[in-house]
Amino acid sequence: FQQFLDLCTPLTEEHPEVVPFLSGRHQKATPDFLSSAELRNVLSRCLGRVRSRPDKVYVYINELCTTLKAHTLRRKLAPVSLNSSISTKATSPSPSPPNALPTSTTTISSSSSTSSSSTSSSPGGSKRQIRYLENLLRVYTGEIRRLQEKELDLNELDNEDSPYLQESRLKRRMMRIFERLCQLKRCSSLTGRVIEQRISYRGTRYPEVNRRIERFINRPEVFPDYTDILKVIQKASARHSLGLARRQMESMAQDAFREVGNRLQERRHLDLVYNFGSHLTDQYRPGTDPALVDPELAKRLRKNRTVALTRLDSVISHYAQLQDESEEEERGRKRAAR
């Protein structure tokens, strides 16, 4: 174990708290495990991996920490001996009622002190667990920063263990650790990102339709199309007996789809602007918008936006017409079958 510490110390100079944390895990392990062949095998395997891949030292330290944590020495309360008290009660004469009160009081006080000590000791374990997860997050953060600073070449594009994929796996682990940390701290896992903000919808004069559309668009990982919005409106009309005509629902769905799509797109764009990037570009300050000083560019951008909105309207109208024709054909086939 000391050889492993000596090998990892110069490799973790950026995070000096890692080696003391590993030593603490080693001290808390059970004596049987410290002298076992299993630990020797784990140490020899981690030593060989660190020597061959020193750039992944934090991964192997985490592997060893996890193994040591699984064999941590647990504190146990000393069992209360009841035989001596029972034998004492059996041999001693029965006490008078005045003397019985202090005995019961002593028993209650001892039991209350035991329960209070157990209650006060239970948060200690949670604090240790929280501290462990917070240290693990710091270790992963340092490893992710190191992976982001590495250069990628063409030979690593097909490598399943490239720095980019390692970074992705570590970020997924950090998300799981963060969710577990929020559970232990009994706090919300919301981070305040724009993508987590709820979108309210009041686009129609029917509250039942508005509620259903709002509930649908605020589902996780949902970006609805025109057909989805139309189905939501049809279900709301049937569920609440609104009596909406087919043309009215289609017109309502077109307006709702356009408004909802713009708001979802704007929310995703803002979330990308606020969160995209890495620490390598934190010092970068972009210049002013070129369209502010170039009238021709600004004119071209406005023209492209007008063309995009026009094409979006034509696409919506085209698919709405196709749906109408398919429904007419379906009704014609049903009438012919009769």
C-alpha positions as a Markdown table, in Angstrom:
| # | Residue | x | y | z |
|---|---|---|---|---|
| 1 | Phe | 0.0 | 0.0 | 0.0 |
| 2 | Gln | 2.8 | 2.4 | 0.8 |
| 3 | Gln | 4.3 | 1.7 | -2.7 |
| 4 | Phe | 1.0 | 2.7 | -4.2 |
| 5 | Leu | 0.9 | 5.9 | -2.2 |
| 6 | Asp | 4.5 | 6.8 | -3.2 |
| 7 | Leu | 3.6 | 6.2 | -6.8 |
| 8 | Cys | 0.4 | 8.2 | -6.7 |
| 9 | Thr | 1.7 | 11.2 | -4.7 |
| 10 | Pro | 3.7 | 12.9 | -7.6 |
| 11 | Leu | 0.8 | 12.1 | -10.0 |
| 12 | Thr | -1.8 | 13.9 | -7.9 |
| 13 | Glu | 0.0 | 17.1 | -7.0 |
| 14 | Glu | -2.8 | 19.1 | -8.4 |
| 15 | His | -5.2 | 17.6 | -5.8 |
| 16 | Pro | -3.2 | 16.9 | -2.6 |
| 17 | Glu | -6.3 | 15.9 | -0.7 |
| 18 | Val | -6.6 | 12.6 | -2.6 |
| 19 | Val | -3.7 | 10.8 | -1.0 |
| 20 | Pro | -4.7 | 11.6 | 2.6 |
| 21 | Phe | -8.3 | 10.5 | 1.7 |
| 22 | Leu | -7.0 | 7.2 | 0.4 |
| 23 | Ser | -4.9 | 6.7 | 3.6 |
| 24 | Gly | -7.9 | 7.4 | 5.7 |
| 25 | Arg | -9.9 | 4.7 | 3.8 |
| 26 | His | -7.0 | 2.3 | 4.4 |
| 27 | Gln | -7.0 | 3.0 | 8.1 |
| 28 | Lys | -10.7 | 2.4 | 8.5 |
| 29 | Ala | -10.6 | -1.0 | 6.8 |
| 30 | Thr | -10.9 | -4.2 | 8.8 |
| 31 | Pro | -7.7 | -5.9 | 10.0 |
| 32 | Asp | -8.7 | -9.2 | 8.3 |
| 33 | Phe | -9.0 | -7.5 | 5.0 |
| 34 | Leu | -5.8 | -5.6 | 5.3 |
| 35 | Ser | -3.9 | -8.8 | 5.8 |
| 36 | Ser | -5.9 | -10.7 | 3.1 |
| 37 | Ala | -4.7 | -11.9 | -0.3 |
| 38 | Glu | -7.6 | -10.1 | -1.9 |
| 39 | Leu | -6.2 | -6.7 | -1.0 |
| 40 | Arg | -2.7 | -7.7 | -2.1 |
| 41 | Asn | -4.2 | -8.7 | -5.5 |
| 42 | Val | -6.1 | -5.4 | -5.8 |
| 43 | Leu | -3.0 | -3.4 | -4.9 |
| 44 | Ser | -0.8 | -5.3 | -7.4 |
| 45 | Arg | -3.3 | -4.8 | -10.1 |
| 46 | Cys | -3.7 | -1.1 | -9.4 |
| 47 | Leu | 0.1 | -0.6 | -9.2 |
| 48 | Gly | 0.6 | -2.2 | -12.6 |
| 49 | Arg | -2.2 | -0.2 | -14.2 |
| 50 | Val | -0.9 | 3.1 | -12.8 |
| 51 | Arg | 2.6 | 2.4 | -14.0 |
| 52 | Ser | 1.3 | 1.6 | -17.5 |
| 53 | Arg | -1.4 | 4.3 | -17.6 |
| 54 | Pro | -0.3 | 7.2 | -15.2 |
| 55 | Asp | -2.9 | 9.5 | -16.9 |
| 56 | Lys | -5.7 | 7.4 | -15.4 |
| 57 | Val | -4.4 | 7.5 | -11.8 |
| 58 | Tyr | -7.6 | 8.9 | -10.4 |
| 59 | Val | -9.7 | 6.1 | -11.9 |
| 60 | Tyr | -7.5 | 3.5 | -10.2 |
| 61 | Ile | -7.5 | 5.4 | -6.9 |
| 62 | Asn | -11.3 | 5.4 | -7.0 |
| 63 | Glu | -11.3 | 1.7 | -7.7 |
| 64 | Leu | -9.1 | 1.1 | -4.6 |
| 65 | Cys | -11.2 | 3.5 | -2.5 |
| 66 | Thr | -14.4 | 1.6 | -3.4 |
| 67 | Thr | -12.8 | -1.7 | -2.5 |
| 68 | Leu | -11.6 | -0.4 | 0.9 |
| 69 | Lys | -15.0 | 1.2 | 1.6 |
| 70 | Ala | -16.7 | -2.2 | 1.1 |
| 71 | His | -14.5 | -3.6 | 3.9 |
| 72 | Thr | -14.7 | -0.6 | 6.3 |
| 73 | Leu | -14.7 | -1.4 | 10.0 |
| 74 | Arg | -18.2 | -0.8 | 11.3 |
| 75 | Arg | -18.8 | 0.4 | 14.8 |
| 76 | Lys | -21.1 | -1.7 | 16.9 |
| 77 | Leu | -22.9 | -0.9 | 20.1 |
| 78 | Ala | -21.9 | -3.0 | 23.1 |
| 79 | Pro | -24.8 | -5.5 | 23.8 |
| 80 | Val | -26.6 | -4.9 | 27.1 |
| 81 | Ser | -26.2 | -7.8 | 29.5 |
| 82 | Leu | -29.6 | -8.8 | 30.8 |
| 83 | Asn | -28.7 | -12.0 | 32.7 |
| 84 | Ser | -27.0 | -10.1 | 35.6 |
| 85 | Ser | -29.9 | -7.8 | 36.1 |
| 86 | Ile | -32.4 | -10.7 | 36.0 |
| 87 | Ser | -30.4 | -12.7 | 38.5 |
| 88 | Thr | -30.1 | -9.7 | 40.8 |
| 89 | Lys | -33.9 | -9.1 | 40.7 |
| 90 | Ala | -34.5 | -12.8 | 41.4 |
| 91 | Thr | -32.2 | -12.9 | 44.5 |
| 92 | Ser | -33.0 | -9.5 | 46.0 |
| 93 | Pro | -36.2 | -9.0 | 48.0 |
| 94 | Ser | -39.1 | -7.2 | 46.4 |
| 95 | Pro | -38.6 | -3.5 | 46.9 |
| 96 | Ser | -41.2 | -1.3 | 48.5 |
| 97 | Pro | -43.2 | 1.0 | 46.3 |
| 98 | Pro | -41.3 | 4.2 | 47.2 |
| 99 | Asn | -38.0 | 2.4 | 46.1 |
| 100 | Ala | -39.6 | 1.2 | 42.9 |
| 101 | Leu | -39.9 | 4.7 | 41.5 |
| 102 | Pro | -36.1 | 5.5 | 41.3 |
| 103 | Thr | -35.5 | 2.1 | 39.6 |
| 104 | Ser | -38.0 | 2.8 | 36.9 |
| 105 | Thr | -36.7 | 6.4 | 36.6 |
| 106 | Thr | -33.2 | 5.1 | 36.2 |
| 107 | Thr | -34.3 | 2.6 | 33.6 |
| 108 | Ile | -36.1 | 5.3 | 31.6 |
| 109 | Ser | -33.2 | 7.7 | 31.8 |
| 110 | Ser | -30.8 | 5.0 | 30.7 |
| 111 | Ser | -33.0 | 4.0 | 27.8 |
| 112 | Ser | -33.5 | 7.7 | 26.8 |
| 113 | Ser | -29.8 | 8.3 | 26.9 |
| 114 | Thr | -29.2 | 5.2 | 24.8 |
| 115 | Ser | -31.8 | 6.3 | 22.3 |
| 116 | Ser | -30.4 | 9.9 | 22.2 |
| 117 | Ser | -26.9 | 8.6 | 21.7 |
| 118 | Ser | -28.1 | 6.4 | 18.8 |
| 119 | Thr | -30.1 | 9.3 | 17.4 |
| 120 | Ser | -27.1 | 11.6 | 17.6 |
| 121 | Ser | -24.8 | 9.0 | 16.0 |
| 122 | Ser | -27.1 | 8.4 | 13.0 |
| 123 | Pro | -26.4 | 11.8 | 11.4 |
| 124 | Gly | -22.7 | 11.1 | 11.8 |
| 125 | Gly | -22.8 | 8.3 | 9.2 |
| 126 | Ser | -24.7 | 10.5 | 6.8 |
| 127 | Lys | -22.2 | 13.3 | 7.2 |
| 128 | Arg | -19.3 | 10.9 | 6.5 |
| 129 | Gln | -21.2 | 9.6 | 3.4 |
| 130 | Ile | -21.8 | 13.2 | 2.2 |
| 131 | Arg | -18.2 | 14.1 | 2.7 |
| 132 | Tyr | -17.1 | 11.0 | 0.8 |
| 133 | Leu | -19.3 | 11.9 | -2.2 |
| 134 | Glu | -18.2 | 15.5 | -2.2 |
| 135 | Asn | -14.6 | 14.4 | -2.2 |
| 136 | Leu | -15.4 | 12.1 | -5.1 |
| 137 | Leu | -17.0 | 14.9 | -7.0 |
| 138 | Arg | -13.8 | 17.0 | -6.6 |
| 139 | Val | -11.7 | 14.1 | -7.8 |
| 140 | Tyr | -13.9 | 13.6 | -10.9 |
| 141 | Thr | -13.9 | 17.3 | -11.6 |
| 142 | Gly | -10.1 | 17.4 | -11.7 |
| 143 | Glu | -9.9 | 14.3 | -13.9 |
| 144 | Ile | -12.5 | 15.8 | -16.3 |
| 145 | Arg | -10.5 | 19.1 | -16.5 |
| 146 | Arg | -7.3 | 17.0 | -17.3 |
| 147 | Leu | -9.1 | 15.1 | -20.0 |
| 148 | Gln | -10.5 | 18.3 | -21.6 |
| 149 | Glu | -6.9 | 19.6 | -21.8 |
| 150 | Lys | -5.7 | 16.6 | -23.8 |
| 151 | Glu | -5.3 | 16.8 | -27.5 |
| 152 | Leu | -7.3 | 14.4 | -29.7 |
| 153 | Asp | -5.8 | 12.9 | -32.9 |
| 154 | Leu | -7.4 | 11.0 | -35.7 |
| 155 | Asn | -6.1 | 7.7 | -34.4 |
| 156 | Glu | -8.3 | 8.0 | -31.3 |
| 157 | Leu | -11.6 | 8.5 | -33.1 |
| 158 | Asp | -12.2 | 4.7 | -33.2 |
| 159 | Asn | -10.7 | 4.2 | -29.7 |
| 160 | Glu | -13.4 | 3.1 | -27.2 |
| 161 | Asp | -11.2 | 4.5 | -24.4 |
| 162 | Ser | -10.4 | 7.9 | -25.9 |
| 163 | Pro | -10.3 | 10.9 | -23.6 |
| 164 | Tyr | -13.6 | 12.2 | -25.0 |
| 165 | Leu | -15.4 | 9.0 | -24.1 |
| 166 | Gln | -13.7 | 8.8 | -20.7 |
| 167 | Glu | -14.9 | 12.4 | -20.0 |
| 168 | Ser | -18.4 | 11.4 | -21.0 |
| 169 | Arg | -18.4 | 8.4 | -18.7 |
| 170 | Leu | -17.1 | 10.5 | -15.8 |
| 171 | Lys | -19.8 | 13.1 | -16.3 |
| 172 | Arg | -22.5 | 10.5 | -16.2 |
| 173 | Arg | -21.0 | 9.2 | -13.0 |
| 174 | Met | -20.9 | 12.7 | -11.6 |
| 175 | Met | -24.6 | 13.1 | -12.4 |
| 176 | Arg | -25.5 | 9.9 | -10.5 |
| 177 | Ile | -23.3 | 11.0 | -7.5 |
| 178 | Phe | -24.9 | 14.4 | -7.5 |
| 179 | Glu | -28.4 | 12.9 | -7.5 |
| 180 | Arg | -27.4 | 10.7 | -4.6 |
| 181 | Leu | -25.9 | 13.6 | -2.8 |
| 182 | Cys | -29.1 | 15.6 | -3.1 |
| 183 | Gln | -31.0 | 12.6 | -1.6 |
| 184 | Leu | -28.7 | 12.5 | 1.4 |
| 185 | Lys | -28.9 | 16.2 | 1.9 |
| 186 | Arg | -32.7 | 16.1 | 1.3 |
| 187 | Cys | -32.6 | 19.0 | -1.2 |
| 188 | Ser | -33.8 | 19.5 | -4.7 |
| 189 | Ser | -31.7 | 18.3 | -7.6 |
| 190 | Leu | -32.7 | 21.2 | -9.8 |
| 191 | Thr | -29.7 | 23.3 | -10.8 |
| 192 | Gly | -31.4 | 26.4 | -12.0 |
| 193 | Arg | -30.8 | 25.8 | -15.7 |
| 194 | Val | -33.0 | 27.4 | -18.3 |
| 195 | Ile | -34.0 | 24.0 | -19.6 |
| 196 | Glu | -35.5 | 23.2 | -16.2 |
| 197 | Gln | -37.8 | 26.2 | -16.1 |
| 198 | Arg | -41.5 | 25.4 | -16.7 |
| 199 | Ile | -43.2 | 26.8 | -19.8 |
| 200 | Ser | -46.8 | 28.1 | -19.2 |
| 201 | Tyr | -49.2 | 28.1 | -22.1 |
| 202 | Arg | -52.3 | 30.3 | -22.4 |
| 203 | Gly | -52.7 | 30.4 | -26.2 |
| 204 | Thr | -56.3 | 29.3 | -26.5 |
| 205 | Arg | -59.5 | 30.5 | -24.8 |
| 206 | Tyr | -60.1 | 27.0 | -23.4 |
| 207 | Pro | -58.4 | 26.4 | -20.0 |
| 208 | Glu | -58.8 | 22.6 | -20.4 |
| 209 | Val | -56.8 | 22.7 | -23.7 |
| 210 | Asn | -54.2 | 25.0 | -22.2 |
| 211 | Arg | -53.6 | 22.7 | -19.3 |
| 212 | Arg | -53.2 | 19.6 | -21.4 |
| 213 | Ile | -50.8 | 21.4 | -23.8 |
| 214 | Glu | -48.8 | 22.8 | -20.9 |
| 215 | Arg | -48.6 | 19.4 | -19.2 |
| 216 | Phe | -47.4 | 17.8 | -22.5 |
| 217 | Ile | -44.7 | 20.3 | -23.5 |
| 218 | Asn | -43.2 | 20.3 | -20.0 |
| 219 | Arg | -42.4 | 16.6 | -20.0 |
| 220 | Pro | -38.7 | 15.7 | -20.0 |
| 221 | Glu | -37.0 | 15.4 | -23.4 |
| 222 | Val | -40.2 | 16.4 | -25.3 |
| 223 | Phe | -40.2 | 18.5 | -28.5 |
| 224 | Pro | -43.7 | 18.0 | -30.0 |
| 225 | Asp | -44.7 | 18.2 | -33.7 |
| 226 | Tyr | -47.9 | 19.3 | -35.2 |
| 227 | Thr | -49.6 | 15.9 | -34.9 |
| 228 | Asp | -48.8 | 15.6 | -31.2 |
| 229 | Ile | -50.4 | 19.0 | -30.5 |
| 230 | Leu | -53.4 | 18.1 | -32.6 |
| 231 | Lys | -53.9 | 14.8 | -30.7 |
| 232 | Val | -53.7 | 16.7 | -27.3 |
| 233 | Ile | -56.4 | 19.1 | -28.4 |
| 234 | Gln | -58.6 | 16.3 | -29.7 |
| 235 | Lys | -58.3 | 14.4 | -26.4 |
| 236 | Ala | -59.1 | 17.6 | -24.4 |
| 237 | Ser | -62.1 | 18.2 | -26.6 |
| 238 | Ala | -63.4 | 14.7 | -26.1 |
| 239 | Arg | -62.6 | 14.5 | -22.4 |
| 240 | His | -64.3 | 17.7 | -21.4 |
| 241 | Ser | -67.0 | 17.7 | -24.1 |
| 242 | Leu | -65.9 | 21.0 | -25.7 |
| 243 | Gly | -67.6 | 20.2 | -29.0 |
| 244 | Leu | -64.8 | 21.7 | -31.1 |
| 245 | Ala | -65.1 | 21.3 | -34.9 |
| 246 | Arg | -62.3 | 19.5 | -36.8 |
| 247 | Arg | -61.3 | 22.7 | -38.7 |
| 248 | Gln | -61.2 | 24.6 | -35.5 |
| 249 | Met | -59.0 | 22.1 | -33.8 |
| 250 | Glu | -56.6 | 22.1 | -36.7 |
| 251 | Ser | -56.3 | 25.8 | -36.8 |
| 252 | Met | -55.8 | 25.8 | -33.0 |
| 253 | Ala | -53.1 | 23.1 | -33.3 |
| 254 | Gln | -51.2 | 25.1 | -36.0 |
| 255 | Asp | -51.1 | 28.3 | -33.8 |
| 256 | Ala | -50.2 | 26.3 | -30.7 |
| 257 | Phe | -47.5 | 24.3 | -32.5 |
| 258 | Arg | -45.9 | 27.5 | -33.8 |
| 259 | Glu | -46.0 | 29.3 | -30.4 |
| 260 | Val | -44.8 | 26.2 | -28.4 |
| 261 | Gly | -42.1 | 25.4 | -30.9 |
| 262 | Asn | -40.7 | 28.9 | -30.8 |
| 263 | Arg | -40.7 | 29.0 | -27.0 |
| 264 | Leu | -39.0 | 25.5 | -26.7 |
| 265 | Gln | -36.4 | 26.5 | -29.3 |
| 266 | Glu | -35.7 | 29.7 | -27.4 |
| 267 | Arg | -35.3 | 27.9 | -24.1 |
| 268 | Arg | -32.9 | 25.4 | -25.6 |
| 269 | His | -30.9 | 28.1 | -27.3 |
| 270 | Leu | -30.6 | 30.0 | -24.0 |
| 271 | Asp | -29.6 | 26.9 | -22.1 |
| 272 | Leu | -26.9 | 26.2 | -24.8 |
| 273 | Val | -25.6 | 29.7 | -24.6 |
| 274 | Tyr | -25.3 | 29.6 | -20.8 |
| 275 | Asn | -23.9 | 26.1 | -20.3 |
| 276 | Phe | -21.9 | 25.2 | -23.5 |
| 277 | Gly | -18.1 | 25.3 | -23.3 |
| 278 | Ser | -15.4 | 24.3 | -20.9 |
| 279 | His | -12.9 | 25.9 | -18.6 |
| 280 | Leu | -10.5 | 26.3 | -21.5 |
| 281 | Thr | -12.7 | 29.0 | -23.1 |
| 282 | Asp | -13.7 | 30.8 | -19.9 |
| 283 | Gln | -11.3 | 33.7 | -20.6 |
| 284 | Tyr | -12.6 | 34.1 | -24.2 |
| 285 | Arg | -14.7 | 37.3 | -24.8 |
| 286 | Pro | -16.4 | 37.4 | -28.2 |
| 287 | Gly | -16.6 | 40.7 | -30.0 |
| 288 | Thr | -19.6 | 42.5 | -31.1 |
| 289 | Asp | -22.2 | 41.1 | -33.5 |
| 290 | Pro | -20.9 | 41.7 | -37.1 |
| 291 | Ala | -24.5 | 42.4 | -38.2 |
| 292 | Leu | -24.4 | 45.6 | -36.1 |
| 293 | Val | -21.7 | 47.2 | -38.2 |
| 294 | Asp | -22.5 | 45.6 | -41.5 |
| 295 | Pro | -25.9 | 46.7 | -43.0 |
| 296 | Glu | -25.8 | 44.3 | -45.8 |
| 297 | Leu | -25.3 | 41.3 | -43.5 |
| 298 | Ala | -28.1 | 42.5 | -41.2 |
| 299 | Lys | -30.4 | 42.9 | -44.3 |
| 300 | Arg | -29.6 | 39.3 | -45.5 |
| 301 | Leu | -30.2 | 37.9 | -42.0 |
| 302 | Arg | -33.6 | 39.5 | -41.8 |
| 303 | Lys | -34.5 | 38.2 | -45.3 |
| 304 | Asn | -33.4 | 34.7 | -44.3 |
| 305 | Arg | -35.6 | 34.8 | -41.2 |
| 306 | Thr | -38.6 | 35.9 | -43.3 |
| 307 | Val | -38.0 | 33.0 | -45.7 |
| 308 | Ala | -37.7 | 30.5 | -42.9 |
| 309 | Leu | -41.0 | 31.6 | -41.3 |
| 310 | Thr | -42.7 | 31.5 | -44.7 |
| 311 | Arg | -41.4 | 28.0 | -45.4 |
| 312 | Leu | -42.5 | 26.8 | -41.9 |
| 313 | Asp | -46.1 | 28.0 | -42.6 |
| 314 | Ser | -46.1 | 26.2 | -45.9 |
| 315 | Val | -44.8 | 23.0 | -44.3 |
| 316 | Ile | -47.6 | 23.1 | -41.7 |
| 317 | Ser | -50.2 | 23.8 | -44.3 |
| 318 | His | -48.9 | 21.0 | -46.5 |
| 319 | Tyr | -49.1 | 18.3 | -43.9 |
| 320 | Ala | -52.5 | 19.6 | -42.6 |
| 321 | Gln | -53.8 | 19.2 | -46.1 |
| 322 | Leu | -52.4 | 15.7 | -46.5 |
| 323 | Gln | -54.0 | 14.7 | -43.2 |
| 324 | Asp | -57.4 | 16.1 | -44.4 |
| 325 | Glu | -57.1 | 14.1 | -47.7 |
| 326 | Ser | -56.2 | 10.9 | -45.8 |
| 327 | Glu | -59.2 | 11.4 | -43.5 |
| 328 | Glu | -61.5 | 12.0 | -46.5 |
| 329 | Glu | -60.2 | 8.8 | -48.2 |
| 330 | Glu | -60.7 | 6.8 | -45.0 |
| 331 | Arg | -64.3 | 8.1 | -44.7 |
| 332 | Gly | -64.9 | 7.3 | -48.4 |
| 333 | Arg | -63.6 | 3.7 | -48.0 |
| 334 | Lys | -65.9 | 3.2 | -45.0 |
| 335 | Arg | -68.9 | 4.5 | -46.9 |
| 336 | Ala | -68.0 | 2.2 | -49.9 |
| 337 | Ala | -67.7 | -0.8 | -47.5 |
| 338 | Arg | -71.2 | -0.2 | -46.2 |
